[in-house]
Amino acid sequence: MDIRVQEGPFAQGEELDAFAKGRPDVGAVVSFTGLVRDLAPDPMKHMEIEHYPGMTERAITTIAEEAQQRWSLADVLVIHRYGRLRPGDTIMMVATASRHRADAFAAAEFLMDYLKSRAPFWKKEVTGDDAEWVAAKDEDEAALDRWTPRD
Amino acid sequence: MIDVMYFAWVRERIGLPRETVETTATTVAELVEELKAREERYAMAFSDISALRVAVDQELTDFDAPLARAREVAFFPPMTGG
């Protein structure tokens, strides 16, 4: 398991190559990359991502361990940035490696759903003279329901 | 003594990222009441706790969680990672 919380950029292609390399037992690698998008009516100057040092790494590790318990995974990679980012920049990536693709796909979705609302990051969009905290969406919280086992 | 931390707009409303608080509170909710009684900026930040989340010693928990032996309590809005 490789969990990184960092301010600087990362090269997603190189990360993915390194992650997939030298694993004869792995038949599937699934990855997701999150980018800073700019959909606001006023063009965004930059995004500011705040996090809770210490808790962030712990929370992501807990989520990744949960994924490893639920699915058969050879490895998990999570890189999440904080600090000042510009539209088009990569914010984060997750990658999962497994023998078969079904586990790799499901685990990657699970990781993304939980990272969105259970990892302590907060995004702020800075436009011309304004700055606004991004509000959490109800649908992000609802997305967690599908992973909750039903009795 | 307990370290209290604030993030995102909670930090901005209260005006500081962390402080050490002398408290007799036994639950998170009691600590919130003590803080609200201090000053208007705290009362404003905690006016609607349904809009807030809390972590005790870096674990997400509820407002009725006990504070026994807690070293660090953090208040923040719902997270927006990913």
gemmi code that builds the backbone of each chain (N, CA, C; Angstrom):
import gemmi

chains = {
    "A": [
        ("MET", (0.846, -1.187, 0.000), (0.000, 0.000, 0.000), (0.889, 1.247, 0.000)),
        ("ASP", (0.560, 2.188, -0.858), (1.367, 3.404, -0.956), (0.416, 4.609, -0.870)),
        ("ILE", (0.496, 5.342, 0.246), (-0.380, 6.494, 0.487), (0.506, 7.733, 0.560)),
        ("ARG", (0.236, 8.702, -0.281), (1.040, 9.930, -0.246), (0.160, 11.170, -0.234)),
        ("VAL", (0.421, 12.057, 0.707), (-0.270, 13.338, 0.782), (0.817, 14.383, 0.587)),
        ("GLN", (0.727, 15.150, -0.474), (1.847, 16.027, -0.834), (1.371, 17.316, -1.490)),
        ("GLU", (2.244, 18.323, -1.405), (1.907, 19.612, -1.996), (2.274, 19.642, -3.484)),
        ("GLY", (3.362, 19.052, -3.821), (3.881, 19.137, -5.184), (3.142, 18.253, -6.176)),
        ("PRO", (3.398, 18.480, -7.466), (2.743, 17.688, -8.500), (3.318, 16.267, -8.562)),
        ("PHE", (2.622, 15.406, -9.290), (3.133, 14.057, -9.531), (2.885, 13.738, -11.003)),
        ("ALA", (3.686, 12.811, -11.524), (3.544, 12.412, -12.934), (2.708, 11.145, -12.968)),
        ("GLN", (1.440, 11.282, -13.357), (0.536, 10.126, -13.239), (0.978, 8.946, -14.096)),
        ("GLY", (1.518, 9.223, -15.283), (1.962, 8.145, -16.160), (3.090, 7.341, -15.535)),
        ("GLU", (4.068, 8.055, -14.997), (5.207, 7.373, -14.360), (4.764, 6.602, -13.129)),
        ("GLU", (3.853, 7.211, -12.370), (3.355, 6.541, -11.163), (2.660, 5.241, -11.534)),
        ("LEU", (1.845, 5.319, -12.586), (1.067, 4.150, -13.005), (1.983, 3.045, -13.553)),
        ("ASP", (2.993, 3.455, -14.341), (3.959, 2.477, -14.870), (4.659, 1.754, -13.722)),
        ("ALA", (5.118, 2.534, -12.755), (5.850, 1.946, -11.630), (4.943, 1.033, -10.814)),
        ("PHE", (3.674, 1.453, -10.690), (2.710, 0.683, -9.897), (2.416, -0.671, -10.548)),
        ("ALA", (2.342, -0.688, -11.890), (1.936, -1.893, -12.615), (3.098, -2.849, -12.883)),
        ("LYS", (4.325, -2.342, -12.734), (5.509, -3.083, -13.149), (5.850, -4.255, -12.218)),
        ("GLY", (6.314, -5.350, -12.830), (6.868, -6.465, -12.055), (5.888, -7.180, -11.167)),
        ("ARG", (4.682, -7.381, -11.645), (3.675, -8.079, -10.850), (3.060, -9.203, -11.692)),
        ("PRO", (3.714, -10.334, -11.743), (3.202, -11.426, -12.587), (1.836, -11.945, -12.124)),
        ("ASP", (1.463, -11.686, -10.864), (0.187, -12.176, -10.337), (-0.975, -11.238, -10.667)),
        ("VAL", (-0.642, -10.071, -11.238), (-1.676, -9.055, -11.463), (-2.115, -9.037, -12.925)),
        ("GLY", (-3.439, -9.123, -13.131), (-3.951, -9.071, -14.499), (-4.670, -7.780, -14.800)),
        ("ALA", (-4.894, -6.949, -13.769), (-5.682, -5.729, -13.976), (-5.199, -4.605, -13.087)),
        ("VAL", (-5.005, -3.440, -13.690), (-4.741, -2.217, -12.924), (-5.783, -1.204, -13.355)),
        ("VAL", (-6.508, -0.641, -12.373), (-7.488, 0.404, -12.657), (-7.003, 1.678, -11.980)),
        ("SER", (-7.097, 2.811, -12.690), (-6.690, 4.064, -12.051), (-7.707, 5.158, -12.314)),
        ("PHE", (-7.746, 6.100, -11.406), (-8.580, 7.288, -11.545), (-7.703, 8.484, -11.242)),
        ("THR", (-7.857, 9.543, -12.050), (-7.123, 10.783, -11.786), (-8.123, 11.930, -11.679)),
        ("GLY", (-8.042, 12.698, -10.620), (-8.914, 13.858, -10.429), (-8.182, 15.126, -10.823)),
        ("LEU", (-8.859, 15.990, -11.599), (-8.261, 17.247, -12.064), (-9.042, 18.439, -11.516)),
        ("VAL", (-8.402, 19.577, -11.431), (-9.098, 20.805, -11.044), (-9.898, 21.284, -12.247)),
        ("ARG", (-11.228, 21.335, -12.102), (-12.033, 21.834, -13.224), (-12.511, 23.233, -12.880)),
        ("ASP", (-12.925, 23.928, -13.910), (-13.356, 25.314, -13.709), (-14.716, 25.503, -14.361)),
        ("LEU", (-15.768, 25.321, -13.562), (-17.132, 25.433, -14.088), (-17.845, 26.665, -13.545)),
        ("ALA", (-17.158, 27.414, -12.688), (-17.798, 28.585, -12.076), (-18.091, 29.637, -13.150)),
        ("PRO", (-19.115, 30.485, -12.930), (-19.404, 31.551, -13.897), (-18.210, 32.506, -14.057)),
        ("ASP", (-17.537, 32.806, -12.934), (-16.311, 33.610, -13.029), (-15.138, 32.649, -13.139)),
        ("PRO", (-14.201, 32.960, -14.046), (-13.060, 32.044, -14.186), (-12.300, 31.900, -12.864)),
        ("MET", (-11.943, 30.685, -12.556), (-11.226, 30.425, -11.318), (-9.757, 30.785, -11.484)),
        ("LYS", (-9.214, 31.471, -10.489), (-7.781, 31.773, -10.526), (-7.004, 30.566, -10.048)),
        ("HIS", (-7.430, 30.076, -8.908), (-6.804, 28.857, -8.401), (-7.697, 28.198, -7.373)),
        ("MET", (-7.314, 26.996, -7.008), (-8.005, 26.274, -5.949), (-7.043, 26.095, -4.797)),
        ("GLU", (-7.577, 26.246, -3.591), (-6.764, 26.083, -2.396), (-7.285, 24.834, -1.683)),
        ("ILE", (-6.443, 23.849, -1.462), (-6.886, 22.644, -0.761), (-6.217, 22.584, 0.610)),
        ("GLU", (-7.084, 22.586, 1.626), (-6.606, 22.496, 3.004), (-6.756, 21.046, 3.462)),
        ("HIS", (-5.906, 20.599, 4.360), (-6.103, 19.254, 4.916), (-5.681, 19.229, 6.374)),
        ("TYR", (-5.875, 18.096, 6.987), (-5.613, 17.930, 8.425), (-4.420, 16.977, 8.548)),
        ("PRO", (-3.194, 17.547, 8.606), (-1.998, 16.701, 8.622), (-2.091, 15.664, 9.740)),
        ("GLY", (-1.744, 14.469, 9.441), (-1.833, 13.397, 10.444), (-3.119, 12.622, 10.254)),
        ("MET", (-4.251, 13.296, 10.423), (-5.523, 12.600, 10.243), (-5.718, 12.196, 8.785)),
        ("THR", (-5.247, 13.031, 7.864), (-5.430, 12.736, 6.435), (-4.813, 11.384, 6.088)),
        ("GLU", (-3.564, 11.186, 6.475), (-2.861, 9.937, 6.160), (-3.562, 8.758, 6.841)),
        ("ARG", (-3.976, 8.960, 8.099), (-4.659, 7.890, 8.841), (-5.967, 7.515, 8.177)),
        ("ALA", (-6.757, 8.538, 7.805), (-8.075, 8.281, 7.213), (-7.930, 7.545, 5.880)),
        ("ILE", (-6.976, 7.966, 5.056), (-6.798, 7.316, 3.749), (-6.326, 5.871, 3.951)),
        ("THR", (-5.417, 5.668, 4.899), (-4.932, 4.317, 5.180), (-6.082, 3.411, 5.621)),
        ("THR", (-6.957, 3.927, 6.491), (-8.115, 3.148, 6.952), (-9.018, 2.767, 5.779)),
        ("ILE", (-9.262, 3.719, 4.881), (-10.117, 3.463, 3.714), (-9.463, 2.407, 2.806)),
        ("ALA", (-8.145, 2.532, 2.600), (-7.432, 1.579, 1.736), (-7.423, 0.182, 2.358)),
        ("GLU", (-7.270, 0.117, 3.687), (-7.293, -1.191, 4.363), (-8.669, -1.846, 4.228)),
        ("GLU", (-9.700, -1.021, 4.340), (-11.073, -1.527, 4.177), (-11.245, -2.112, 2.758)),
        ("ALA", (-10.707, -1.404, 1.761), (-10.789, -1.889, 0.371), (-10.067, -3.230, 0.231)),
        ("GLN", (-8.912, -3.337, 0.894), (-8.151, -4.592, 0.805), (-8.865, -5.766, 1.461)),
        ("GLN", (-9.688, -5.438, 2.477), (-10.458, -6.508, 3.117), (-11.626, -6.953, 2.246)),
        ("ARG", (-12.209, -5.984, 1.530), (-13.414, -6.304, 0.752), (-13.112, -7.007, -0.568)),
        ("TRP", (-11.992, -6.631, -1.164), (-11.660, -7.196, -2.479), (-10.274, -7.813, -2.451)),
        ("SER", (-10.040, -8.659, -3.435), (-8.740, -9.289, -3.550), (-7.815, -8.352, -4.329)),
        ("LEU", (-6.966, -7.634, -3.606), (-6.107, -6.631, -4.237), (-4.645, -6.960, -3.991)),
        ("ALA", (-3.842, -6.812, -5.025), (-2.405, -7.003, -4.862), (-1.778, -5.731, -4.277)),
        ("ASP", (-2.354, -4.566, -4.619), (-1.793, -3.309, -4.107), (-2.762, -2.147, -4.322)),
        ("VAL", (-2.538, -1.086, -3.551), (-3.342, 0.140, -3.650), (-2.393, 1.332, -3.634)),
        ("LEU", (-2.643, 2.292, -4.502), (-1.876, 3.545, -4.511), (-2.844, 4.718, -4.387)),
        ("VAL", (-2.576, 5.631, -3.464), (-3.357, 6.871, -3.371), (-2.378, 8.029, -3.249)),
        ("ILE", (-2.483, 8.999, -4.156), (-1.708, 10.246, -4.041), (-2.719, 11.382, -4.018)),
        ("HIS", (-2.669, 12.240, -3.027), (-3.603, 13.371, -2.940), (-2.807, 14.628, -2.613)),
        ("ARG", (-3.033, 15.667, -3.400), (-2.293, 16.913, -3.182), (-3.076, 17.887, -2.309)),
        ("TYR", (-2.364, 18.851, -1.763), (-2.992, 19.950, -1.044), (-2.250, 21.230, -1.448)),
        ("GLY", (-2.747, 22.372, -0.970), (-2.116, 23.637, -1.316), (-2.781, 24.290, -2.504)),
        ("ARG", (-2.014, 25.107, -3.232), (-2.584, 25.886, -4.333), (-2.483, 25.154, -5.660)),
        ("LEU", (-3.642, 24.965, -6.314), (-3.670, 24.267, -7.598), (-4.417, 25.114, -8.628)),
        ("ARG", (-4.080, 24.916, -9.894), (-4.730, 25.680, -10.960), (-5.608, 24.774, -11.817)),
        ("PRO", (-6.600, 25.374, -12.518), (-7.455, 24.565, -13.385), (-6.604, 23.693, -14.314)),
        ("GLY", (-6.979, 22.427, -14.420), (-6.226, 21.492, -15.252), (-5.186, 20.702, -14.484)),
        ("ASP", (-4.798, 21.193, -13.304), (-3.800, 20.463, -12.512), (-4.385, 19.143, -12.008)),
        ("THR", (-3.521, 18.174, -11.812), (-3.971, 16.929, -11.190), (-4.052, 17.128, -9.682)),
        ("ILE", (-5.220, 16.764, -9.108), (-5.404, 16.867, -7.652), (-4.962, 15.574, -6.983)),
        ("MET", (-5.377, 14.462, -7.577), (-5.149, 13.190, -6.897), (-5.244, 12.031, -7.878)),
        ("MET", (-4.727, 10.896, -7.459), (-4.965, 9.685, -8.229), (-5.083, 8.493, -7.294)),
        ("VAL", (-5.881, 7.516, -7.719), (-5.890, 6.227, -7.034), (-5.606, 5.163, -8.097)),
        ("ALA", (-4.965, 4.090, -7.671), (-4.782, 2.943, -8.554), (-4.937, 1.678, -7.724)),
        ("THR", (-5.546, 0.679, -8.332), (-5.710, -0.609, -7.668), (-5.188, -1.688, -8.607)),
        ("ALA", (-4.553, -2.678, -8.025), (-4.033, -3.796, -8.814), (-4.636, -5.083, -8.285)),
        ("SER", (-5.095, -5.917, -9.223), (-5.734, -7.157, -8.812), (-5.515, -8.236, -9.881)),
        ("ARG", (-5.848, -9.463, -9.522), (-5.748, -10.558, -10.464), (-6.752, -10.368, -11.615)),
        ("HIS", (-7.982, -9.948, -11.238), (-9.043, -9.765, -12.226), (-9.590, -8.338, -12.161)),
        ("ARG", (-10.173, -7.886, -13.267), (-10.559, -6.480, -13.329), (-11.727, -6.120, -12.424)),
        ("ALA", (-12.643, -7.060, -12.164), (-13.827, -6.711, -11.371), (-13.432, -6.152, -9.997)),
        ("ASP", (-12.497, -6.808, -9.335), (-12.051, -6.340, -8.021), (-11.349, -4.986, -8.120)),
        ("ALA", (-10.528, -4.827, -9.154), (-9.789, -3.569, -9.314), (-10.735, -2.400, -9.566)),
        ("PHE", (-11.760, -2.609, -10.417), (-12.739, -1.549, -10.689), (-13.540, -1.197, -9.435)),
        ("ALA", (-14.079, -2.217, -8.777), (-14.932, -1.970, -7.606), (-14.153, -1.262, -6.503)),
        ("ALA", (-12.922, -1.724, -6.254), (-12.122, -1.137, -5.180), (-11.764, 0.320, -5.498)),
        ("ALA", (-11.497, 0.618, -6.767), (-11.165, 2.004, -7.146), (-12.371, 2.921, -6.918)),
        ("GLU", (-13.561, 2.432, -7.250), (-14.773, 3.235, -7.025), (-15.036, 3.454, -5.542)),
        ("PHE", (-14.851, 2.395, -4.782), (-15.014, 2.468, -3.332), (-14.050, 3.510, -2.746)),
        ("LEU", (-12.789, 3.431, -3.157), (-11.779, 4.375, -2.661), (-12.183, 5.807, -2.977)),
        ("MET", (-12.635, 6.048, -4.205), (-13.016, 7.409, -4.600), (-14.221, 7.903, -3.804)),
        ("ASP", (-15.232, 7.042, -3.646), (-16.424, 7.447, -2.897), (-16.060, 7.843, -1.468)),
        ("TYR", (-15.180, 7.062, -0.840), (-14.813, 7.356, 0.543), (-13.839, 8.520, 0.674)),
        ("LEU", (-12.923, 8.656, -0.291), (-11.982, 9.781, -0.230), (-12.720, 11.110, -0.323)),
        ("LYS", (-13.795, 11.133, -1.121), (-14.568, 12.366, -1.316), (-15.130, 12.909, -0.010)),
        ("SER", (-15.698, 12.031, 0.817), (-16.365, 12.570, 2.009), (-15.850, 12.053, 3.346)),
        ("ARG", (-14.779, 11.234, 3.344), (-14.236, 10.775, 4.620), (-12.751, 11.094, 4.812)),
        ("ALA", (-12.116, 11.654, 3.807), (-10.721, 12.081, 3.979), (-10.739, 13.596, 4.220)),
        ("PRO", (-10.038, 14.067, 5.266), (-10.163, 15.473, 5.672), (-9.438, 16.465, 4.753)),
        ("PHE", (-10.081, 16.707, 3.606), (-9.634, 17.751, 2.673), (-10.786, 18.729, 2.497)),
        ("TRP", (-10.445, 19.996, 2.289), (-11.468, 21.012, 2.008), (-10.975, 21.867, 0.853)),
        ("LYS", (-11.850, 22.031, -0.152), (-11.463, 22.781, -1.352), (-12.064, 24.170, -1.315)),
        ("LYS", (-11.259, 25.144, -1.707), (-11.739, 26.517, -1.815), (-11.434, 27.020, -3.216)),
        ("GLU", (-12.452, 27.591, -3.878), (-12.256, 28.124, -5.223), (-12.055, 29.633, -5.144)),
        ("VAL", (-10.952, 30.086, -5.697), (-10.650, 31.517, -5.680), (-10.859, 32.072, -7.084)),
        ("THR", (-11.834, 33.011, -7.205), (-12.065, 33.661, -8.501), (-11.523, 35.092, -8.404)),
        ("GLY", (-12.016, 35.998, -9.258), (-11.530, 37.378, -9.275), (-11.283, 37.970, -7.890)),
        ("ASP", (-12.358, 38.416, -7.232), (-12.184, 39.022, -5.908), (-12.833, 38.160, -4.845)),
        ("ASP", (-13.253, 36.993, -5.253), (-14.068, 36.186, -4.362), (-13.389, 34.854, -4.092)),
        ("ALA", (-13.705, 34.285, -2.950), (-13.202, 32.958, -2.635), (-14.320, 32.210, -1.935)),
        ("GLU", (-14.556, 30.999, -2.367), (-15.675, 30.257, -1.799), (-15.302, 28.811, -1.509)),
        ("TRP", (-15.675, 28.338, -0.310), (-15.454, 26.932, 0.026), (-16.420, 26.090, -0.788)),
        ("VAL", (-15.915, 25.019, -1.350), (-16.768, 24.103, -2.102), (-17.633, 23.338, -1.100)),
        ("ALA", (-18.956, 23.337, -1.337), (-19.870, 22.634, -0.426), (-19.903, 21.152, -0.760)),
        ("ALA", (-19.980, 20.336, 0.283), (-20.130, 18.895, 0.060), (-21.498, 18.644, -0.563)),
        ("LYS", (-21.571, 17.656, -1.429), (-22.845, 17.359, -2.101), (-23.549, 16.201, -1.401)),
        ("ASP", (-24.889, 16.284, -1.349), (-25.676, 15.193, -0.760), (-25.403, 13.881, -1.482)),
        ("GLU", (-25.218, 13.997, -2.812), (-25.024, 12.766, -3.589), (-23.693, 12.082, -3.241)),
        ("ASP", (-22.714, 12.866, -2.772), (-21.443, 12.248, -2.363), (-21.641, 11.397, -1.111)),
        ("GLU", (-22.449, 11.918, -0.202), (-22.759, 11.179, 1.026), (-23.601, 9.942, 0.670)),
        ("ALA", (-24.570, 10.151, -0.243), (-25.447, 9.046, -0.644), (-24.662, 7.945, -1.347)),
        ("ALA", (-23.565, 8.328, -2.022), (-22.761, 7.349, -2.758), (-22.172, 6.296, -1.817)),
        ("LEU", (-22.028, 6.643, -0.539), (-21.452, 5.689, 0.421), (-22.431, 4.578, 0.763)),
        ("ASP", (-23.739, 4.868, 0.605), (-24.769, 3.893, 0.996), (-24.633, 2.564, 0.269)),
        ("ARG", (-24.237, 2.648, -0.994), (-24.189, 1.405, -1.768), (-23.114, 0.442, -1.276)),
        ("TRP", (-22.176, 0.958, -0.460), (-21.121, 0.086, 0.079), (-21.481, -0.453, 1.456)),
        ("THR", (-22.605, 0.017, 1.995), (-23.006, -0.431, 3.327), (-23.772, -1.744, 3.198)),
        ("PRO", (-23.307, -2.764, 3.872), (-24.012, -4.044, 3.754), (-25.413, -3.950, 4.351)),
        ("ARG", (-26.369, -4.587, 3.695), (-27.745, -4.583, 4.195), (-28.016, -5.879, 4.947)),
        ("ASP", (-28.745, -5.740, 6.046), (-29.090, -6.935, 6.834), (-30.270, -7.657, 6.210)),
    ],
    "B": [
        ("MET", (-6.518, 20.036, 29.804), (-6.042, 20.771, 28.625), (-6.244, 19.923, 27.375)),
        ("ILE", (-6.757, 20.593, 26.370), (-7.043, 19.856, 25.149), (-6.698, 20.764, 23.956)),
        ("ASP", (-6.139, 20.176, 22.916), (-5.855, 20.949, 21.703), (-7.107, 20.968, 20.843)),
        ("VAL", (-7.568, 22.174, 20.497), (-8.756, 22.286, 19.660), (-8.321, 22.877, 18.325)),
        ("MET", (-8.709, 22.211, 17.234), (-8.294, 22.651, 15.903), (-9.519, 22.984, 15.053)),
        ("TYR", (-9.320, 23.939, 14.162), (-10.415, 24.355, 13.284), (-9.915, 24.331, 11.840)),
        ("PHE", (-10.783, 23.879, 10.945), (-10.387, 23.835, 9.533), (-11.421, 24.526, 8.647)),
        ("ALA", (-10.954, 24.932, 7.477), (-11.786, 25.533, 6.416), (-12.562, 26.742, 6.965)),
        ("TRP", (-13.879, 26.845, 6.681), (-14.564, 28.081, 7.105), (-14.728, 28.182, 8.612)),
        ("VAL", (-14.631, 27.072, 9.311), (-14.689, 27.134, 10.781), (-13.448, 27.897, 11.281)),
        ("ARG", (-12.300, 27.574, 10.710), (-11.053, 28.272, 11.050), (-11.159, 29.755, 10.723)),
        ("GLU", (-11.728, 30.054, 9.547), (-11.837, 31.465, 9.148), (-12.782, 32.245, 10.075)),
        ("ARG", (-13.907, 31.612, 10.454), (-14.863, 32.325, 11.319), (-14.314, 32.549, 12.711)),
        ("ILE", (-13.606, 31.559, 13.226), (-13.078, 31.694, 14.580), (-11.796, 32.520, 14.574)),
        ("GLY", (-11.087, 32.471, 13.448), (-9.935, 33.368, 13.302), (-8.620, 32.765, 13.744)),
        ("LEU", (-8.604, 31.466, 14.032), (-7.326, 30.821, 14.330), (-7.410, 29.326, 14.029)),
        ("PRO", (-6.240, 28.718, 13.721), (-6.259, 27.308, 13.317), (-6.291, 26.332, 14.497)),
        ("ARG", (-5.709, 26.740, 15.620), (-5.706, 25.833, 16.775), (-5.457, 26.610, 18.048)),
        ("GLU", (-5.903, 26.042, 19.158), (-5.656, 26.652, 20.446), (-5.732, 25.570, 21.514)),
        ("THR", (-5.096, 25.863, 22.641), (-5.173, 24.937, 23.760), (-6.251, 25.450, 24.697)),
        ("VAL", (-7.167, 24.559, 25.067), (-8.328, 24.978, 25.846), (-8.336, 24.255, 27.186)),
        ("GLU", (-8.538, 25.032, 28.226), (-8.719, 24.487, 29.582), (-10.206, 24.188, 29.706)),
        ("THR", (-10.555, 22.933, 29.908), (-11.990, 22.609, 29.891), (-12.343, 21.520, 30.896)),
        ("THR", (-13.608, 21.558, 31.341), (-14.118, 20.500, 32.205), (-15.150, 19.672, 31.442)),
        ("ALA", (-15.300, 19.955, 30.141), (-16.296, 19.259, 29.325), (-16.018, 17.761, 29.293)),
        ("THR", (-17.060, 16.971, 29.368), (-16.883, 15.516, 29.304), (-17.290, 14.954, 27.945)),
        ("THR", (-17.985, 15.789, 27.145), (-18.337, 15.358, 25.786), (-18.000, 16.480, 24.803)),
        ("VAL", (-17.995, 16.152, 23.522), (-17.764, 17.158, 22.483), (-18.836, 18.250, 22.577)),
        ("ALA", (-20.097, 17.831, 22.762), (-21.198, 18.805, 22.826), (-21.000, 19.803, 23.965)),
        ("GLU", (-20.514, 19.328, 25.099), (-20.254, 20.243, 26.233), (-19.128, 21.223, 25.892)),
        ("LEU", (-18.112, 20.722, 25.210), (-17.008, 21.596, 24.787), (-17.535, 22.678, 23.837)),
        ("VAL", (-18.416, 22.292, 22.920), (-19.001, 23.254, 21.985), (-19.763, 24.341, 22.760)),
        ("GLU", (-20.530, 23.943, 23.770), (-21.279, 24.925, 24.572), (-20.326, 25.887, 25.274)),
        ("GLU", (-19.229, 25.374, 25.826), (-18.225, 26.232, 26.480), (-17.633, 27.235, 25.488)),
        ("LEU", (-17.314, 26.738, 24.304), (-16.704, 27.621, 23.295), (-17.706, 28.694, 22.845)),
        ("LYS", (-18.978, 28.276, 22.641), (-20.005, 29.222, 22.181), (-20.212, 30.350, 23.189)),
        ("ALA", (-20.054, 30.030, 24.464), (-20.273, 31.028, 25.518), (-19.144, 32.045, 25.584)),
        ("ARG", (-18.019, 31.745, 24.942), (-16.851, 32.628, 25.020), (-17.051, 33.964, 24.317)),
        ("GLU", (-17.337, 33.862, 23.019), (-17.377, 35.068, 22.179), (-18.309, 34.838, 21.008)),
        ("GLU", (-18.744, 35.935, 20.418), (-19.678, 35.892, 19.299), (-19.140, 35.049, 18.127)),
        ("ARG", (-17.832, 35.178, 17.851), (-17.297, 34.451, 16.681), (-17.407, 32.937, 16.863)),
        ("TYR", (-17.280, 32.472, 18.105), (-17.466, 31.039, 18.361), (-18.939, 30.675, 18.223)),
        ("ALA", (-19.808, 31.523, 18.802), (-21.248, 31.270, 18.731), (-21.687, 31.165, 17.270)),
        ("MET", (-21.111, 32.048, 16.421), (-21.464, 32.032, 14.998), (-20.973, 30.758, 14.302)),
        ("ALA", (-19.733, 30.412, 14.589), (-19.150, 29.236, 13.928), (-19.898, 27.949, 14.313)),
        ("PHE", (-20.404, 27.912, 15.550), (-21.075, 26.691, 16.035), (-22.598, 26.828, 16.050)),
        ("SER", (-23.143, 27.818, 15.330), (-24.582, 28.068, 15.410), (-25.401, 26.889, 14.867)),
        ("ASP", (-24.859, 26.185, 13.877), (-25.589, 25.029, 13.340), (-24.642, 23.841, 13.274)),
        ("ILE", (-24.638, 23.033, 14.330), (-23.650, 21.946, 14.342), (-23.991, 20.824, 13.363)),
        ("SER", (-25.218, 20.860, 12.808), (-25.519, 19.846, 11.780), (-24.688, 20.108, 10.523)),
        ("ALA", (-24.152, 21.333, 10.395), (-23.298, 21.673, 9.246), (-21.832, 21.364, 9.532)),
        ("LEU", (-21.554, 20.814, 10.718), (-20.169, 20.571, 11.112), (-19.888, 19.090, 11.327)),
        ("ARG", (-18.601, 18.767, 11.258), (-18.139, 17.425, 11.586), (-17.083, 17.569, 12.672)),
        ("VAL", (-16.867, 16.490, 13.421), (-15.886, 16.557, 14.500), (-15.018, 15.301, 14.499)),
        ("ALA", (-13.746, 15.506, 14.810), (-12.836, 14.372, 14.992), (-12.212, 14.481, 16.376)),
        ("VAL", (-12.161, 13.369, 17.101), (-11.472, 13.318, 18.390), (-10.252, 12.422, 18.202)),
        ("ASP", (-9.082, 12.979, 18.533), (-7.812, 12.286, 18.309), (-7.732, 11.700, 16.902)),
        ("GLN", (-8.132, 12.523, 15.943), (-7.995, 12.247, 14.506), (-8.898, 11.117, 14.002)),
        ("GLU", (-9.951, 10.799, 14.778), (-10.954, 9.836, 14.309), (-12.288, 10.564, 14.229)),
        ("LEU", (-12.953, 10.434, 13.100), (-14.266, 11.040, 12.923), (-15.249, 10.461, 13.948)),
        ("THR", (-16.019, 11.337, 14.587), (-16.945, 10.847, 15.605), (-18.187, 11.737, 15.662)),
        ("ASP", (-19.007, 11.576, 16.733), (-20.240, 12.357, 16.865), (-20.089, 13.415, 17.954)),
        ("PHE", (-21.050, 14.330, 17.986), (-20.968, 15.392, 18.989), (-21.249, 14.890, 20.405)),
        ("ASP", (-21.850, 13.721, 20.539), (-22.051, 13.205, 21.906), (-20.903, 12.293, 22.353)),
        ("ALA", (-19.821, 12.270, 21.578), (-18.664, 11.436, 21.941), (-18.012, 11.949, 23.226)),
        ("PRO", (-17.533, 11.035, 24.067), (-16.851, 11.440, 25.302), (-15.476, 12.037, 25.015)),
        ("LEU", (-15.023, 12.898, 25.922), (-13.707, 13.523, 25.756), (-12.669, 12.934, 26.701)),
        ("ALA", (-13.048, 11.904, 27.445), (-12.114, 11.330, 28.415), (-10.807, 10.956, 27.723)),
        ("ARG", (-9.708, 11.463, 28.233), (-8.350, 11.186, 27.734), (-8.094, 11.694, 26.314)),
        ("ALA", (-9.019, 12.478, 25.773), (-8.788, 13.017, 24.424), (-7.700, 14.088, 24.484)),
        ("ARG", (-6.835, 14.089, 23.491), (-5.777, 15.099, 23.421), (-6.098, 16.167, 22.383)),
        ("GLU", (-6.844, 15.793, 21.351), (-7.023, 16.689, 20.219), (-8.461, 16.574, 19.692)),
        ("VAL", (-9.129, 17.713, 19.570), (-10.477, 17.739, 19.000), (-10.454, 18.693, 17.809)),
        ("ALA", (-11.014, 18.276, 16.693), (-11.010, 19.141, 15.505), (-12.434, 19.334, 14.989)),
        ("PHE", (-12.744, 20.569, 14.629), (-14.050, 20.902, 14.054), (-13.864, 21.383, 12.620)),
        ("PHE", (-14.756, 20.911, 11.742), (-14.626, 21.304, 10.334), (-15.929, 21.045, 9.599)),
        ("PRO", (-16.096, 21.649, 8.414), (-17.280, 21.367, 7.599), (-17.145, 19.994, 6.939)),
        ("PRO", (-18.244, 19.478, 6.352), (-18.143, 18.205, 5.626), (-16.984, 18.251, 4.622)),
        ("MET", (-16.298, 17.142, 4.516), (-15.063, 17.105, 3.734), (-15.337, 17.090, 2.228)),
        ("THR", (-14.410, 17.645, 1.476), (-14.558, 17.692, 0.012), (-13.249, 17.239, -0.637)),
        ("GLY", (-12.908, 15.986, -0.391), (-11.689, 15.435, -0.986), (-11.940, 14.913, -2.389)),
        ("GLY", (-10.959, 14.186, -2.896), (-11.104, 13.545, -4.200), (-10.876, 14.493, -5.360)),
    ],
}
model = gemmi.Model(1)
for chain_id, residues in chains.items():
    chain = gemmi.Chain(chain_id)
    for i, (resn, *xyz) in enumerate(residues, 1):
        res = gemmi.Residue()
        res.name, res.seqid = resn, gemmi.SeqId(i, " ")
        for name, pos in zip(("N", "CA", "C"), xyz):
            atom = gemmi.Atom()
            atom.name, atom.element = name, gemmi.Element(name[0])
            atom.pos, atom.b_iso = gemmi.Position(*pos), 0.0
            res.add_atom(atom)
        chain.add_residue(res)
    model.add_chain(chain)
structure = gemmi.Structure()
structure.add_model(model)
structure.setup_entities()
